[in-house]
């Protein structure tokens, strides 16, 4: 694989045709006249769309699925994670993820966003070597929105039972020790998995498998909710959940099409295949549920749509519409099985199916990317076996690191709320507020 081909893989950023700047291998200063206003406008829009996926999208999606006594605590988790990860990204997260360094972690050249510049008088600004036609500030902000939503996804696995203080410590440590290294390995040219040829256009491994496997570790370490399997734990408000899923769907166009890094044909293809896979997965989950349970549910079709969004994410810049339909159908059916039958057989309490949807959906999408990658669209070849390596590394490292972090927190400040707090509800017991 050529150096340029590797650069094209990083988050799907299309650098071909950028002239001598295509050889840039680290963040650098560039004349303002080299920046594309069209690309910048699209990336500013995409950044806002992806941020909307977390607040309010994911917050409402998860908030509607928990019991009434835990709604505010669930919303609070997503909002607080957004704030904390923003500061960690400025501190060192961005630098560790997206600057040259070792095969496993970047350097500290962008710590505190040092060197990220806009100089009015000299008409210069800094650009990332991964997005040469937009300001580095925009690229860093775009990637921040990915860094925000990934740990927020994990919270769905341990909903209703983790201490707020423990959640903040876990998400902070996880963002720096798990998310940043995996992002570097997959999306940075010097990263090990990138050099190996692992394809991940917009975050199938970095975001979804990574978050899903951490969610599995979380619910295993914390244990089941009180009354799980014996008491009814129906969603409080499916209207909120469907609104949240709808916001995720719309925001995901920024997630996937924005990962082209430009307002170009590849962004258009990524947007199209995202729509195809999502609609197909929603219908696939709905149909599987209808056949097995006799009725199609609102929660089912919304969950299926999210499963399709997850699965097409790694493939979105590499496949065409027909392949996207196959990926979506596969994800809808497989994730339905994982979130229902598999969870019951294995007996773990993945409260809001973070692992069943994001972990399993991410694995399905990552592997099928290797099967359906189109060289005509992407300019690169894919391999199922190389994708399997990428999945395996993410699963093993993500689970092991998450498990260790959780154990350390549990042995120090404690992970889980008391039985009394859990019965009372986290809204009142942790935040002193409630929904009337």
N, C-alpha and C positions, 0 to 999 in steps of 0.2 A: 504494500500500500504506500502510495507516494505521500510526501509531506503535505501537499495541498489536499489530498483526499482525507487525510486525518483531520486537517483543519475544518473541512466541510462537515465532518461528523460531529464536531463539538457543538452540542445543542442544536444541530441542524443548521449552523450559520453558513450561509453561502458566500464564500469569499472569492470564488472564481471571477475573473474579469476585473479585479481590483488593482491590477498592475503590480508594480514593485512592492506595494504595501502588503501583498499576499505573503511575503517572506518574513514579516514581522512576527517575532516569537515571544514578545513580552509587551506589557502596556507601554505606550510611547506617546510623545507629543506629536501633534499633527496640525497643519494649518487648518483654520476654520473653513476655508474654501473646499477642503477635501470631504467635508461632511455632507451627506445626502439629506436634504430636508424631508423628502418623502419617506425614506427609511426611518428617520428620527421621529417623524409624526406617527408612523405606524407603531413604532416601539414604545412611544409614550402612551399611546392608546392601549397597546397590549399590556403594558405594565399596570395601568389602571384596571383593566379587565381581570388580570390575575389577582390583584389585591382584593377585588370584589369577590373572588372565589372564597377567600377566607372570611373577611368581614364585608358584607353580612352572610355570604352564601353558605359556607360550611357551618358557621355558627347556627344559622336557622335550620339547616339540614339535620344536624345533630340535636339541636335544642328541641325540635319537634318530636324526636324519637324517644327521649327520656321521659320519666314520670314527672308529674307536675312539680313535685317537691325538689327537683334537681335541675329545672330548666335554666334558672339564672346562673347557677354554678357552671353549667355546660357552656352557656354563652360567654361567661367570664373567662373560661379557660382559653377559648380561641382569641378573645380580645387581648388578654394578657400575654399570650404567646406571641402575638403580632408585635407587641411593644418590646418584649424582651429580646426576641430574635433580631429586631431592627438594630438594637444597640450592639449585640454580639457580632452582627455582620460588619458594623463599622469598626468594632474593636479589632477583630482578627479573622472572622469567618470568611469574608470575601477574599482576603489575601490567601488564606490557606486553601481555598477552593479553586481560585482562578488566576493564580500567578505561577510561573515556573518554579519548580523545586525538585523534590525527589519523585519517585514513581508513585508514592503514596500520599504525599501532602505537599502543598505549595509553600512558598516562602513568606516572609513578613514584610515585603516591600510595600504592601498596601495596608498595613496595619493603621488603624485610625484614618483610613482613606488617604494616607500620606501619598503625595504625588498625583492625586486625582485633581486635575487643574482645569480652570478656564481663565485665560489671560486676555482681557479685553483689548489692551493697548497693542499687544504683539500679535493679535489674531491667531492665537494657538490654544489648543485644548488637548487633553489626554484622551486616548482611545485604547480600548482593550484589543489585544491581538486576536481576539475571538469575534470582534464585531467592528470592523474597520471603518464603517461609514456612519456610525453614530457616536455621540459623545460617551466617554467611559462612565460618566455619571448616570446616563440612561441605562447602559448595560448593567452596571452594578445594581441599580434600582430594580431592573427587570429580574435579575437573578435573586435579589432579596425577596421578592414575592414568592419565589419557589421555596426559598429557605424558610419562609414563614409558614406556608401551608403544609409542608411536609411533617414537622412535629405536631402541628395541630390535628392532622389526620390520626395520629397515634391515639389521641385522647378518646376516640370512639371506642377503643378496645377496653379501657378501664373506667368508662363512665359510671358514675354513681358511687365510687368508693375510694378514690385517691385523695389524700390531703392536698390542699391548694399549695402549701409551702413545698411539699415534696414534688408536686407537679412542676413548679417553677425550677427547682434545682435539677430535676431529671431532664426537662426540656432544654435547659441551658447547657448541661453537660453533653447531652445527646447531639445537639446542634453542632457543637465544636468537635466532638470526638467521633461521631458517626457520620453525620450528614456531610460535613466539609471534606473528610477523606474520600468518601464514595464519590462525591461530585468531582473532586480532583482526579481520581483514578479514571473516571468515565469520560469527562468532558474536557480536560486539559490535555494539550498535546504531549506533555511529559508524563501523563498518567499511565499507569500500568495497563489497565483495561482498554484504554483508548489505543495504545500502541498495539495491543493484541488484536484490535479490530472489532470490539464490542460495539454494536449499534444501539444508540438510545437517543432518538431525536429530541424528545422533550421531557424525559424523566420516568420512564417505565421502571428502570432499576434505581436510579438516584432518588426518586420521590416515592413511588408506590410500593415496590418491593421492600425498599428500605423502611418506610413507615409501617407497612403491613407486618413485617417480621418483628419489628420493635413492639407493635401492638400485641402480637402473640406472646412475646416474652413478658410484656406487662401484665396481661391477664393471667398468665401462668404463675408469676411471682406473687401477684396480689391475691389470687384465689377468686372464688365465685362471689357474686353479690348475695347478701342475706336473702334467703327465700328463693333463690334461683332454682327453677324447675318445679317449685311447689306453689309459688304465688304468681298471680297475674302481674306482668310487667309491660302492659300495653303502652304504646306511644301516647304521650300526652296530647299532641296536636299535629296531625298529619298534614294540616294545611301549611303549617310552618315548614314541615319537611319537604313538601312538594315545591313550595316557593324557593327554599334553599337549593333543592336539586335543579330547579330551573335557572337560578342564578349561576350555579356551577356550570351548567351546560353552556350558557352564553359566555361566561368568563373563560371557559376552556378554549374558545377560539383564540384568545390572547395567549393562553398557555401553549397551544400547539402551533398555530399559524405564526405567533410571535417568535417562536423558536427558530424560524427561518432567518431572523435578524435583519430582514429587509422586506420592503413592500414589493414582492416579486412573484413569479409563477410558482415557486415552491411553496410560498406562504399560501397561495390560492389553493394548491393541491392539498396541503395540510388541512386547510379549513374544510374543504369538501369531504375528505375521507373521515374527518372527525364527525361530521354530521351523519354520514352513512353508517359508521360503526355504532354510534350512540343510539340512533333510531332502531337499528337492527337488534342490538343488545337489549334494549328496553322491551321490545316485542318478544324476544327470545325468553327472557326471564318471566314476563307476563304469561306467555304460553305454557312454559314449564310448570308454573304455579297453578295455572288454570286446569291443566291436565291432572296434576297430582293432588290438588286440594279442592278442586271444584269451582273456585272463584278467582278472578284476577283482582289483585289488590292495588291500591294507590301506592303503598309502601313498596310493593314488588316492582311495579313499572318504574318508580323513581330509582330504586336500587339498581335495576337493570340498566338504566340510562347511565348511572355513575360507573357501573362495571364496564360499559362500552367505552366511556371516556377514558377510563384507566387503561384499558387494553390497547386502544389505538394510540395512546401517547407515545410509546417508543417507536411505533411504526409510522407515524403520521407524515414524516418527510421522506419516507422510503417506499411507500406502497401506493397503488391505485385504488379506485373506488370499489371494484369487485373484491379485491383482497380485503378491503376494509369491512365489507359486508360479512365475509367469512370470519374475520377476527371478531367482529361484534357479536355474531351469533354464537360463536364458541364461548366468548366471555360471558354472555348472558346466561347460558345454560350451565356452564361450569361453576360460575360464581353462585348461582342459585343453589346448586348442590352443596357447595362449600359452606354457604351461610345457613343451610338448614340441616341436611343429612349428616355431612361431615362433622359439623360442630356437635351434633347430638351424639354421634358415635364416639368421638374422642373426649367429649365431656368438658371442654373448656368454655369459659364464659366470656366470649368476645362480644361485649354489650351491644355495640352498634355495627358489628361486622366489619371492623377496620381491616382485619386480616382476611376475612372471607371475600371482601370486595377488592381492597387495594393490594393485598399481598398476592392472592390467587389471580386476580385480574391482571396485575402487573407481570406475573410469571407467564401467564397465557400470552399476553401481548409481546413480551420480550422474546419468547421462543418463536412465535409465529412471525415476528419481524425477520428472523433469520430464514424462514421458509419463503416468505412472499416478497422480500426486498426486490425492487425493480431497479436495475442499473440504469435504465433509461431515465427514470425520475431522479435517482439519487447520485448517479455517477460512481457508485461503489458496489462491491459484491458483499453478500452476506453469507453467514454460515450458522446453521442450527447448533452445531457443536460449540462454536465460539460464544454464541448467545447463551448456551447452557453454562459455560464457564462463568460468564458475567453474572448470571442468575445465582449460581452456586456461591461465588465469592460474596455477593451482596447478602445472601441469606445467612451464610456462616458468620461472616464478620458482623453483620447487623444484629443477629440474634445474640452472639456471644458478648459483644460490647454492650448491648442494651441490658442483657441479663446481669452483667457485672455491675454496671452503673446502678441498676435497681437494687441489687443486693447491698451495695455500699450505702445507699440512701436508707434502706430499710434498717440496716444495723446502726445507723447514726441518728437521724431525726425521725425515722419511721415513715412508712409509705401510706398506710391505710388509716382511714378515719376510724373512730371507735364504733362499736355496734350501736350505741345510743345515737351518735351523730348520723349514722347511716339510716337508721329507722326514722329519725326526725326529718331527714332530708338535708342535703348539702347547702341549699339556699339559706335556710335559717341557721344551721349549725356552723357554717363556715363564713357566711357573708352577712348574716343578720337581716336578710331581706326575703320576701316571698311574693308570689303571684296570688292575688286574690281571685 
